[in-house]
Amino acid sequence: MLLCSTPNFAFKVDGIYYNSLSSTTVEVTSGTNKYSGEVTIPETVTYEGSTYSVTSIRDHAFAYCRSLTSISIPNSVTSIGSSAFIDCSSLTSISIPNSVTSIGSSAFGYCFSLTSISIPNSVTSIGERAFHGCYRLTSMTIGAGVLKIGSDQCTPVKTIWLTNTPPEGYKYLAGRINYVANEQYSFSNMKVYPYLSSLFEADGVKYVPVSPAERICDAIDCIYDSTVVDINITKTVSYKGVEMKVQDVMPYIANGQGYVKAISVANNGQIGDCAFQGCTSLETLTLGEDVTSLGSYAFDGCKSLKEVTIPNKVQAIGESCFSKVGMASISIPASVVSIGDGAFAGCTVLADVIIKDRTTELTLGSNGEEPLFKDCPLDSVYIGGDISYDSSSSGGYSPFYRNRSLRSVVITGLEEEVPNNEFYGCTNLRNVSIGSNVKKIGKWAFSGCSNLDYFSFGKSVESIGEEAFSDCVNMTRLISHAQTPPACGTQALDDINKWNCTLQVPEGTNSVYKATDQWKDFFFVDNIPSAIEQVASPSDSTGDIYDLNGRLVRTQAEGVDGLMPGIYIKNGNKFVVK
């Protein structure tokens, strides 16, 4: 394939074109054919009996070589010319040696396949537009010797500034997050590490000491190339024989690392925002017991990830944390107290949500601009304690509001109220079981659940709000364990078909129900069969086994032998008997 420019080379050796600079030195230049694939530039080249040192890469030498995938530059090269690699759109990997002192203007412009680059300490100047249009550049390290950066660059996801004094024009390469050594820098999003110059790498992960004396470090970056398919961050890391305790996994550590298939993180703290966002090949995730929080967008877009286990010390799950992840179920441990907006948005196979039994309140993301369960085909939800959320109209009323796929809901006795509108418009909802300590069912709580068939609530319910069951025309069984009929708001039970639905109440209370407003309208009132009498809610202390309707099927002592095939709940966890 011919170049658009006129050939300007003196000779060609092993597919690389050269121009003579002196009797002993040459520069790499362009030629009649474009460079492609992997190119390795030698330190010296011999032509017609003379040996030359390769000292520079000429302006436009590799320009528009769109099939060039990687380039290896020798330690003999001291300069990279203007537009040397401009529009090398397939260039994914480049290593700049510690001999290069200058990078020309537009040198790597529009190399939009580049994901990471490290500027060595030898470089003193970076020309304007040198990295313009490199919109996939995730990790960039600026060496300690850089004095000047030209205008109109790209915006890396993260920039690591090894320069103690900010270079002239440093803001032209500001990242979404900037790791700096001191407060001389001025970024809206920066993290100061006084020991940043002691950055070290171990097993494909880059760490920076937080306190060398205490042997504590943070994980801030990783290697971006196809050889890194596993990322393993342990509680401690060893470098040059010194063991360091790993504290936090910082934001964007492996953001967009498209090669990694397995990630194991066992640090003693948080996993930062966007830490593993866009790791599209990630299949296996293992989180250690000492992880305390999962940042916003931490695993967003990890579409190949099918299963997630959240450790029992995690307290917060950030917004959009697992957005567009391929998991079918999620279990939220009792330690979690907050889940951000859109945390599971776009999880298009997420069917089962278990909020484990808890004594602390869990704040859920809203159903507003970024719904918590947007596009999730929920099938069953288990709520093991008090939950709260933005219940305003602007907040979308409830995370479960108008979910069209949700079929089964279990609310244990560890929650005290079903708020207004919580399951409004869940048109596929069939079975609901509410535990013994719930006192109130709010207004319109199950309004519009037109396929609701089975509904059971516990002995403590005192009130049912206005139109709580409006449009629930297909209910066939309503079970109340309350000795005193709950007070009903306006039209709370009116839409239930009284010919098709049987009301079941505790033994000895039939006459009371038949004399109470709205309850007296049921034609068929029976006693609750002893087989489904209300029992204590499942908890970690009992280990009793319940079906998806909240009915006790086995006590802890009886075990699981003899269970019919189906799905059951024990301690808030689902298991399947086949």
C-alpha positions as semicolon CSV with decimal commas, in nm:
position;residue;x (nm);y (nm);z (nm)
1;M;0,000;0,000;0,000
2;L;0,152;0,332;-0,105
3;L;0,202;0,628;0,124
4;C;0,038;0,955;0,035
5;S;0,364;1,143;0,093
6;T;0,674;1,126;-0,124
7;P;0,925;0,864;0,000
8;N;1,209;1,030;0,191
9;F;1,423;0,736;0,302
10;A;1,784;0,660;0,224
11;F;1,768;0,283;0,274
12;K;1,555;0,002;0,407
13;V;1,655;-0,285;0,636
14;D;1,419;-0,557;0,766
15;G;1,110;-0,360;0,669
16;I;1,215;-0,034;0,839
17;Y;1,309;0,280;0,647
18;Y;1,603;0,502;0,755
19;N;1,757;0,839;0,676
20;S;2,120;0,920;0,751
21;L;2,184;1,196;1,005
22;S;2,559;1,157;1,017
23;S;2,823;0,902;0,937
24;T;2,724;0,709;1,250
25;T;2,357;0,790;1,317
26;V;2,021;0,746;1,143
27;E;1,656;0,827;1,201
28;V;1,354;0,607;1,135
29;T;1,134;0,752;0,863
30;S;0,849;0,659;0,628
31;G;0,879;0,473;0,301
32;T;0,689;0,332;0,008
33;N;0,489;0,087;0,220
34;K;0,301;0,152;0,540
35;Y;0,412;-0,013;0,862
36;S;0,174;-0,273;1,008
37;G;0,149;-0,530;1,287
38;E;0,423;-0,539;1,549
39;V;0,733;-0,332;1,474
40;T;1,059;-0,348;1,668
41;I;1,312;-0,074;1,600
42;P;1,672;-0,192;1,659
43;E;1,935;0,011;1,848
44;T;2,173;-0,022;1,555
45;V;2,134;-0,104;1,188
46;T;2,395;-0,219;0,936
47;Y;2,373;-0,117;0,570
48;E;2,637;-0,171;0,299
49;G;2,903;-0,254;0,558
50;S;2,838;0,049;0,782
51;T;2,672;0,030;1,123
52;Y;2,454;0,318;1,243
53;S;2,299;0,405;1,577
54;V;1,923;0,470;1,558
55;T;1,877;0,798;1,745
56;S;1,538;0,942;1,649
57;I;1,198;0,887;1,494
58;R;1,137;1,144;1,224
59;D;0,826;1,361;1,183
60;H;0,538;1,158;1,028
61;A;0,751;0,841;1,025
62;F;0,455;0,614;1,116
63;A;0,176;0,858;1,032
64;Y;-0,155;0,702;0,927
65;C;-0,025;0,346;0,963
66;R;-0,365;0,225;1,076
67;S;-0,264;-0,143;1,084
68;L;0,028;-0,083;1,323
69;T;-0,056;-0,259;1,653
70;S;0,259;-0,217;1,864
71;I;0,595;-0,046;1,847
72;S;0,913;-0,118;2,043
73;I;1,153;0,175;2,064
74;P;1,519;0,113;2,160
75;N;1,719;0,295;2,428
76;S;1,925;0,466;2,159
77;V;1,633;0,690;2,050
78;T;1,633;1,039;2,205
79;S;1,345;1,211;2,026
80;I;1,005;1,131;1,878
81;G;0,910;1,375;1,603
82;S;0,594;1,569;1,532
83;S;0,301;1,354;1,411
84;A;0,532;1,053;1,426
85;F;0,244;0,817;1,506
86;I;-0,057;1,031;1,425
87;D;-0,374;0,835;1,345
88;C;-0,218;0,495;1,414
89;S;-0,567;0,388;1,514
90;S;-0,481;0,022;1,591
91;L;-0,181;0,101;1,810
92;T;-0,259;-0,056;2,149
93;S;0,085;-0,076;2,304
94;I;0,393;0,143;2,314
95;S;0,690;0,158;2,546
96;I;0,891;0,479;2,547
97;P;1,247;0,417;2,669
98;N;1,428;0,625;2,930
99;S;1,652;0,772;2,661
100;V;1,384;0,986;2,494
101;T;1,399;1,353;2,595
102;S;1,127;1,508;2,377
103;I;0,792;1,410;2,226
104;G;0,686;1,624;1,932
105;S;0,352;1,792;1,863
106;S;0,070;1,556;1,760
107;A;0,314;1,266;1,803
108;F;0,039;1,023;1,911
109;G;-0,264;1,222;1,802
110;Y;-0,576;1,012;1,734
111;C;-0,414;0,688;1,848
112;F;-0,751;0,605;1,997
113;S;-0,671;0,239;2,073
114;L;-0,402;0,337;2,325
115;T;-0,520;0,254;2,678
116;S;-0,209;0,335;2,880
117;I;0,122;0,511;2,838
118;S;0,412;0,596;3,066
119;I;0,633;0,899;2,999
120;P;0,984;0,819;3,128
121;N;1,180;1,047;3,360
122;S;1,414;1,141;3,075
123;V;1,145;1,332;2,883
124;T;1,150;1,708;2,946
125;S;0,888;1,829;2,698
126;I;0,562;1,702;2,550
127;G;0,447;1,892;2,240
128;E;0,103;2,037;2,189
129;R;-0,166;1,793;2,079
130;A;0,078;1,508;2,140
131;F;-0,207;1,291;2,271
132;H;-0,502;1,474;2,123
133;G;-0,789;1,242;2,032
134;C;-0,661;0,948;2,241
135;Y;-1,004;0,913;2,398
136;R;-0,947;0,556;2,527
137;L;-0,637;0,653;2,721
138;T;-0,710;0,525;3,069
139;S;-0,377;0,536;3,251
140;M;-0,103;0,793;3,198
141;T;0,212;0,835;3,405
142;I;0,407;1,160;3,374
143;G;0,778;1,114;3,452
144;A;0,969;1,322;3,705
145;G;1,169;1,510;3,440
146;V;0,881;1,666;3,244
147;L;0,904;2,048;3,251
148;K;0,657;2,153;2,984
149;I;0,335;2,017;2,835
150;G;0,184;2,170;2,523
151;S;-0,181;2,263;2,483
152;D;-0,481;2,075;2,344
153;Q;-0,422;1,724;2,476
154;C;-0,663;1,445;2,571
155;T;-0,825;1,378;2,908
156;P;-0,690;1,051;3,051
157;V;-0,905;0,863;3,298
158;K;-0,624;0,878;3,553
159;T;-0,294;1,061;3,550
160;I;-0,006;0,980;3,784
161;W;0,221;1,283;3,830
162;L;0,570;1,179;3,936
163;T;0,693;1,536;3,889
164;N;0,742;1,704;4,226
165;T;0,697;2,051;4,074
166;P;0,397;2,085;3,841
167;P;0,519;2,118;3,479
168;E;0,425;2,422;3,275
169;G;0,085;2,348;3,118
170;Y;0,021;2,048;3,346
171;K;-0,355;2,096;3,338
172;Y;-0,358;2,005;2,970
173;L;-0,319;1,639;3,075
174;A;-0,548;1,647;3,377
175;G;-0,722;1,314;3,438
176;R;-1,060;1,242;3,590
177;I;-0,849;1,158;3,892
178;N;-0,495;1,283;3,948
179;Y;-0,241;1,125;4,180
180;V;0,009;1,388;4,294
181;A;0,295;1,417;4,541
182;N;0,203;1,748;4,702
183;E;-0,042;2,039;4,724
184;Q;0,139;2,245;4,459
185;Y;-0,096;2,090;4,206
186;S;-0,444;2,233;4,167
187;F;-0,700;1,980;4,047
188;S;-1,065;1,944;4,141
189;N;-1,013;1,569;4,173
190;M;-0,675;1,472;4,311
191;K;-0,527;1,242;4,571
192;V;-0,204;1,347;4,741
193;Y;0,053;1,077;4,810
194;P;0,372;1,223;4,964
195;Y;0,552;0,898;4,877
196;L;0,432;0,879;4,517
197;S;0,792;0,859;4,394
198;S;0,807;0,519;4,568
199;L;0,539;0,377;4,338
200;F;0,602;0,007;4,281
201;E;0,457;-0,277;4,076
202;A;0,381;-0,633;4,185
203;D;0,199;-0,896;3,979
204;G;0,055;-0,647;3,733
205;V;-0,075;-0,404;3,996
206;K;0,081;-0,069;4,090
207;Y;0,091;0,036;4,454
208;V;0,193;0,354;4,633
209;P;0,306;0,365;5,000
210;V;0,068;0,550;5,231
211;S;0,295;0,509;5,531
212;P;0,629;0,339;5,470
213;A;0,693;0,323;5,846
214;E;0,367;0,140;5,907
215;R;0,406;-0,068;5,589
216;I;0,071;0,044;5,445
217;C;-0,001;0,101;5,075
218;D;-0,289;0,166;4,833
219;A;-0,349;0,003;4,495
220;I;-0,384;0,274;4,227
221;D;-0,317;0,128;3,880
222;C;-0,266;-0,188;3,678
223;I;-0,095;-0,311;3,362
224;Y;-0,302;-0,274;3,047
225;D;-0,212;-0,544;2,799
226;S;-0,330;-0,884;2,684
227;T;-0,089;-1,069;2,914
228;V;-0,282;-0,955;3,221
229;V;-0,594;-1,171;3,247
230;D;-0,592;-1,203;3,627
231;I;-0,579;-0,925;3,885
232;N;-0,510;-1,043;4,237
233;I;-0,500;-0,786;4,517
234;T;-0,433;-0,957;4,847
235;K;-0,437;-0,824;5,205
236;T;-0,061;-0,785;5,187
237;V;0,185;-0,743;4,902
238;S;0,558;-0,810;4,901
239;Y;0,811;-0,601;4,708
240;K;1,188;-0,642;4,735
241;G;1,134;-0,857;5,043
242;V;0,924;-0,597;5,227
243;E;0,564;-0,688;5,311
244;M;0,305;-0,409;5,286
245;K;-0,056;-0,411;5,408
246;V;-0,296;-0,315;5,128
247;Q;-0,545;-0,056;5,249
248;D;-0,768;0,088;4,973
249;V;-0,823;0,000;4,609
250;M;-0,840;0,345;4,452
251;P;-1,079;0,477;4,185
252;Y;-1,021;0,373;3,824
253;I;-0,748;0,121;3,919
254;A;-0,835;-0,111;3,629
255;N;-1,097;0,097;3,452
256;G;-1,152;-0,031;3,100
257;Q;-0,903;-0,317;3,131
258;G;-1,066;-0,524;2,860
259;Y;-0,838;-0,827;2,890
260;V;-0,886;-0,926;3,254
261;K;-1,109;-1,231;3,315
262;A;-1,067;-1,287;3,688
263;I;-1,038;-1,035;3,971
264;S;-0,972;-1,113;4,335
265;V;-0,969;-0,827;4,585
266;A;-0,901;-0,882;4,955
267;N;-0,784;-0,540;5,073
268;N;-0,856;-0,393;5,416
269;G;-1,082;-0,109;5,306
270;Q;-1,282;0,033;5,019
271;I;-1,299;-0,034;4,648
272;G;-1,310;0,307;4,482
273;D;-1,541;0,461;4,226
274;C;-1,516;0,321;3,872
275;A;-1,241;0,084;3,994
276;F;-1,320;-0,199;3,750
277;Q;-1,570;-0,021;3,529
278;G;-1,576;-0,146;3,172
279;C;-1,383;-0,469;3,236
280;T;-1,596;-0,634;2,970
281;S;-1,416;-0,972;2,977
282;L;-1,446;-1,012;3,357
283;E;-1,605;-1,349;3,437
284;T;-1,503;-1,419;3,797
285;L;-1,505;-1,177;4,091
286;T;-1,391;-1,268;4,442
287;L;-1,422;-1,007;4,716
288;G;-1,245;-1,062;5,049
289;E;-1,409;-1,052;5,392
290;D;-1,245;-0,720;5,488
291;V;-1,374;-0,510;5,198
292;T;-1,586;-0,232;5,354
293;S;-1,749;-0,046;5,061
294;L;-1,802;-0,069;4,687
295;G;-1,776;0,262;4,503
296;S;-2,004;0,414;4,243
297;Y;-1,972;0,246;3,901
298;A;-1,713;0,009;4,054
299;F;-1,821;-0,282;3,829
300;D;-2,039;-0,097;3,583
301;G;-2,041;-0,254;3,237
302;C;-1,880;-0,584;3,342
303;K;-2,125;-0,761;3,115
304;S;-1,952;-1,102;3,131
305;L;-1,979;-1,117;3,512
306;K;-2,253;-1,366;3,601
307;E;-2,221;-1,402;3,978
308;V;-2,142;-1,161;4,263
309;T;-2,107;-1,237;4,634
310;I;-2,100;-0,928;4,856
311;P;-1,888;-0,971;5,172
312;N;-2,045;-0,936;5,515
313;K;-1,848;-0,622;5,611
314;V;-1,956;-0,412;5,314
315;Q;-2,160;-0,116;5,439
316;A;-2,222;0,083;5,121
317;I;-2,283;-0,001;4,755
318;G;-2,240;0,305;4,535
319;E;-2,467;0,425;4,258
320;S;-2,454;0,222;3,936
321;C;-2,206;-0,009;4,110
322;F;-2,321;-0,322;3,924
323;S;-2,496;-0,156;3,633
324;K;-2,507;-0,373;3,321
325;V;-2,358;-0,676;3,501
326;G;-2,482;-1,017;3,385
327;M;-2,578;-1,165;3,723
328;A;-2,909;-1,346;3,774
329;S;-2,935;-1,299;4,152
330;I;-2,794;-1,079;4,428
331;S;-2,788;-1,123;4,805
332;I;-2,740;-0,809;5,016
333;P;-2,576;-0,884;5,354
334;A;-2,700;-0,729;5,678
335;S;-2,392;-0,505;5,697
336;V;-2,499;-0,295;5,398
337;V;-2,680;0,024;5,503
338;S;-2,700;0,206;5,168
339;I;-2,731;0,120;4,799
340;G;-2,703;0,405;4,549
341;D;-2,924;0,498;4,256
342;G;-2,900;0,269;3,956
343;A;-2,678;0,020;4,139
344;F;-2,830;-0,268;3,940
345;A;-2,963;-0,075;3,640
346;G;-2,927;-0,258;3,312
347;C;-2,872;-0,600;3,474
348;T;-3,097;-0,758;3,215
349;V;-3,101;-1,108;3,368
350;L;-3,127;-1,010;3,737
351;A;-3,426;-1,208;3,864
352;D;-3,382;-1,270;4,238
353;V;-3,303;-1,007;4,503
354;I;-3,247;-1,110;4,864
355;I;-3,208;-0,845;5,133
356;K;-3,079;-1,058;5,418
357;D;-3,233;-1,047;5,765
358;R;-3,118;-0,734;5,946
359;T;-3,175;-0,508;6,245
360;T;-3,036;-0,196;6,074
361;E;-3,226;0,001;5,812
362;L;-3,120;-0,026;5,449
363;T;-3,150;0,285;5,230
364;L;-3,217;0,193;4,867
365;G;-3,161;0,397;4,553
366;S;-3,468;0,559;4,404
367;N;-3,682;0,486;4,102
368;G;-3,622;0,836;3,966
369;E;-3,381;0,949;3,695
370;E;-3,162;0,640;3,736
371;P;-3,384;0,360;3,873
372;L;-3,223;0,107;4,103
373;F;-3,362;-0,189;3,908
374;K;-3,400;-0,034;3,562
375;D;-3,447;-0,305;3,296
376;C;-3,410;-0,583;3,556
377;P;-3,656;-0,873;3,499
378;L;-3,714;-0,925;3,871
379;D;-3,891;-1,247;3,964
380;S;-3,865;-1,267;4,343
381;V;-3,775;-1,023;4,620
382;Y;-3,701;-1,114;4,983
383;I;-3,694;-0,820;5,228
384;G;-3,541;-0,914;5,561
385;G;-3,572;-0,585;5,751
386;D;-3,658;-0,218;5,731
387;I;-3,585;-0,045;5,401
388;S;-3,615;0,323;5,309
389;Y;-3,599;0,518;4,986
390;D;-3,714;0,839;4,819
391;S;-4,089;0,779;4,805
392;S;-4,174;1,109;4,639
393;S;-4,319;1,124;4,289
394;S;-3,990;1,266;4,158
395;G;-3,812;0,969;4,319
396;G;-4,042;0,726;4,140
397;Y;-4,228;0,628;4,461
398;S;-4,047;0,295;4,516
399;P;-3,763;0,090;4,363
400;F;-4,026;-0,176;4,286
401;Y;-4,291;0,061;4,152
402;R;-4,447;-0,066;3,827
403;N;-4,204;-0,357;3,790
404;R;-4,379;-0,567;3,528
405;S;-4,198;-0,898;3,591
406;L;-4,191;-0,935;3,971
407;R;-4,379;-1,251;4,070
408;S;-4,309;-1,323;4,438
409;V;-4,244;-1,106;4,746
410;V;-4,150;-1,213;5,097
411;I;-4,132;-0,946;5,369
412;T;-4,018;-1,085;5,704
413;G;-4,128;-0,976;6,048
414;L;-3,809;-0,774;6,079
415;E;-3,975;-0,493;5,882
416;E;-4,250;-0,287;6,044
417;E;-4,425;-0,122;5,752
418;V;-4,503;-0,167;5,384
419;P;-4,484;0,195;5,264
420;N;-4,726;0,371;5,032
421;N;-4,702;0,266;4,666
422;E;-4,422;0,015;4,734
423;F;-4,546;-0,248;4,486
424;Y;-4,792;-0,034;4,293
425;G;-4,849;-0,154;3,939
426;C;-4,653;-0,480;3,968
427;T;-4,889;-0,647;3,725
428;N;-4,719;-0,989;3,732
429;L;-4,705;-1,016;4,112
430;R;-4,869;-1,343;4,222
431;N;-4,762;-1,426;4,579
432;V;-4,695;-1,203;4,880
433;S;-4,613;-1,303;5,236
434;I;-4,570;-1,044;5,512
435;G;-4,417;-1,130;5,851
436;S;-4,544;-1,111;6,207
437;N;-4,411;-0,769;6,315
438;V;-4,536;-0,561;6,024
439;K;-4,791;-0,313;6,163
440;K;-4,900;-0,116;5,860
441;I;-4,968;-0,170;5,491
442;G;-4,959;0,171;5,323
443;K;-5,185;0,343;5,073
444;W;-5,182;0,194;4,723
445;A;-4,910;-0,049;4,843
446;F;-5,033;-0,324;4,607
447;S;-5,265;-0,121;4,389
448;G;-5,268;-0,232;4,027
449;C;-5,130;-0,580;4,104
450;S;-5,392;-0,726;3,876
451;N;-5,257;-1,084;3,888
452;L;-5,206;-1,102;4,263
453;D;-5,336;-1,446;4,375
454;Y;-5,207;-1,529;4,724
455;F;-5,158;-1,273;5,002
456;S;-5,068;-1,345;5,363
457;F;-4,990;-1,100;5,644
458;G;-4,889;-1,140;6,007
459;K;-5,056;-1,096;6,343
460;S;-4,938;-0,740;6,408
461;V;-5,095;-0,560;6,112
462;E;-5,319;-0,284;6,252
463;S;-5,407;-0,083;5,941
464;I;-5,436;-0,117;5,565
465;G;-5,422;0,207;5,371
466;E;-5,650;0,363;5,115
467;E;-5,684;0,158;4,795
468;A;-5,404;-0,074;4,908
469;F;-5,551;-0,353;4,690
470;S;-5,732;-0,156;4,423
471;D;-5,750;-0,348;4,092
472;C;-5,640;-0,672;4,262
473;V;-5,926;-0,854;4,094
474;N;-5,765;-1,198;4,067
475;M;-5,686;-1,269;4,432
476;T;-5,808;-1,613;4,540
477;R;-5,676;-1,629;4,896
478;L;-5,625;-1,354;5,154
479;I;-5,477;-1,474;5,484
480;S;-5,482;-1,256;5,795
481;H;-5,308;-1,373;6,113
482;A;-5,430;-1,068;6,306
483;Q;-5,669;-1,145;6,593
484;T;-5,826;-0,801;6,549
485;P;-5,926;-0,708;6,194
486;P;-5,698;-0,428;6,069
487;A;-5,863;-0,090;6,011
488;C;-5,907;-0,029;5,638
489;G;-5,876;0,297;5,453
490;T;-6,113;0,407;5,179
491;Q;-6,167;0,127;4,923
492;A;-5,871;-0,070;5,061
493;L;-6,031;-0,407;4,981
494;D;-6,317;-0,310;4,750
495;D;-6,169;-0,433;4,421
496;I;-6,100;-0,786;4,545
497;N;-6,352;-1,021;4,383
498;K;-6,547;-1,141;4,685
499;W;-6,684;-1,444;4,497
500;N;-6,342;-1,576;4,401
501;C;-6,132;-1,485;4,704
502;T;-6,145;-1,680;5,029
503;L;-6,057;-1,490;5,346
504;Q;-5,872;-1,703;5,602
505;V;-5,846;-1,579;5,961
506;P;-5,730;-1,715;6,300
507;E;-5,957;-1,965;6,468
508;G;-6,226;-1,799;6,679
509;T;-6,216;-1,464;6,495
510;N;-6,462;-1,536;6,213
511;S;-6,749;-1,350;6,373
512;V;-6,534;-1,045;6,444
513;Y;-6,420;-1,020;6,082
514;K;-6,777;-1,067;5,958
515;A;-6,883;-0,768;6,165
516;T;-6,602;-0,530;6,057
517;D;-6,615;-0,277;5,775
518;Q;-6,480;-0,410;5,441
519;W;-6,390;-0,748;5,595
520;K;-6,759;-0,834;5,627
521;D;-6,796;-0,814;5,247
522;F;-6,618;-1,147;5,187
523;F;-6,861;-1,428;5,112
524;F;-6,623;-1,708;5,215
525;V;-6,442;-1,681;5,551
526;D;-6,250;-1,984;5,681
527;N;-6,002;-2,055;5,955
528;I;-5,634;-2,066;5,869
529;P;-5,522;-2,430;5,825
530;S;-5,278;-2,534;6,093
531;A;-5,023;-2,624;5,824
532;I;-4,965;-2,256;5,748
533;E;-5,001;-2,099;6,093
534;Q;-4,789;-1,786;6,134
535;V;-4,450;-1,859;6,286
536;A;-4,150;-1,653;6,382
537;S;-3,969;-1,491;6,089
538;P;-3,659;-1,667;5,953
539;S;-3,343;-1,547;6,119
540;D;-2,979;-1,638;6,151
541;S;-3,051;-1,782;6,494
542;T;-3,326;-2,027;6,390
543;G;-3,217;-2,143;6,046
544;D;-3,577;-2,248;5,971
545;I;-3,670;-2,313;5,607
546;Y;-3,950;-2,124;5,430
547;D;-4,106;-2,144;5,087
548;L;-4,133;-1,835;4,866
549;N;-4,470;-1,755;5,020
550;G;-4,311;-1,723;5,363
551;R;-4,459;-2,047;5,494
552;L;-4,251;-2,261;5,726
553;V;-4,176;-2,595;5,562
554;R;-3,896;-2,726;5,785
555;T;-3,751;-2,631;6,120
556;Q;-3,378;-2,616;6,174
557;A;-3,391;-2,948;6,358
558;E;-3,575;-3,123;6,076
559;G;-3,319;-3,029;5,810
560;V;-3,386;-3,043;5,437
561;D;-3,443;-3,417;5,384
562;G;-3,770;-3,493;5,210
563;L;-3,835;-3,147;5,071
564;M;-4,029;-3,143;4,747
565;P;-3,843;-3,000;4,443
566;G;-3,856;-2,621;4,447
567;I;-3,697;-2,299;4,569
568;Y;-3,668;-2,233;4,943
569;I;-3,533;-1,969;5,178
570;K;-3,313;-2,023;5,482
571;N;-3,160;-1,730;5,674
572;G;-3,254;-1,508;5,382
573;N;-3,063;-1,723;5,135
574;K;-3,226;-1,906;4,848
575;F;-3,149;-2,267;4,770
576;V;-3,293;-2,510;4,520
577;V;-3,407;-2,868;4,574
578;K;-3,411;-3,065;4,247
